[in-house]
Amino acid sequence: AFVQLPIPADYVSAKQFLKSITTESVPIQGTDLAGALMASARSFSTQSERSRAIILISDGEDHEGEALDAARSIAEEGIRIYTIGVGSPQGKPIPKNGSLMKDANGEIVVTRLDKGILQEIAAIGGGKYVRAGNSEFGLNPIIDDIRTLDKEQFNSVVFEDFDEQYMYFFAIALFFLILEFLVPETKARRRLFKH
């Protein structure tokens, strides 16, 4: 598990980045829910104490088996965990590049939804489990719940630019430059600018 995109302030760039993510972004196949949860928890700012939530979108298959311990550790830090279950309980093959994904032995890889583990993770994390559907992916109830959390108060620091004083001297110099062109060529002018 690794952080592909740090928590952004620029959502337009984040949306563009998300469009480029594919299954090829992960070099090693398999699921490590604990690693994904811990990597997500580490991506939060250490100063942030409230309004932190992780949304885990998964079929629930966990090849490492430490997801519940990771969820407990994260919940102790005050981070809520929500889960969205995707896939079929009966199992479906995984499409890849116009065909079906195969393992090292040439067998078709079948993924199954394990909602039990996802429900446990959400319960430990103080969040909710939602099953993704065809018409509604499942984010709306989770987002509604997250909106009820305490909103993070951000301190704003105002940086005041230094007061630029050179403009006064520039205006005086510009005045004398214009005056030089306006004053006729006389002895008075020559005397004025010689001293």
C-alpha positions, 0 to 999 in steps of 0.5 A: 500500500502506498499513497498515490495522491496526498490529501489535496487542497486543489480538487480540480487537479485531484479529479484530473489525477483520479482519471489517470489511475488504472489497475496497472498503477499497482505493480504487485497484485493482491489486497492488504487492507491493513496496509491501505488503512495505515497508509491512509491514516498516516497521510493526515496532518498531525495537527488535525485532531477532528473531522478525520475519516477514511473511506475504504472501497473494497471487495473485502478480500484481505490477503494479509489478515491484519485489517481488524488490528489496523482498524482498532489502532486507527480508531484509537487515534480518533479517525473514523473508517467507512467502508463501501463493499463492491463486487458480488458475494457469488464471485466474478472474474476480474476484467483486464485489458479486454480479457480476464485476469489470470494468476501465475498458474494461468487460472482466472482470478475470481473476486468475491465480496466479503461484506463481513470484514468490511462491516467489522472494520466500519463498526470498529472505526465508528463509521458505516458499511454501505454496499455499492449498487448499480444506480448509487455507488454508496457515497451519499450516505457516507458523505452525509454522515461525514458532514455531521462531524465536527468541522475542522477549524483552520487558523488563518495567518495573514502575511502583510506585504512590506510597505513599498516606499519607493513609489514616492521617490519614483513619483518625484523623479518622474515629475522632474523628468516631465518638467525637464521636457516642458521647461523651454531651453533658456538660461534659467533652465540651464541654471536650474539643472546645473546646480 
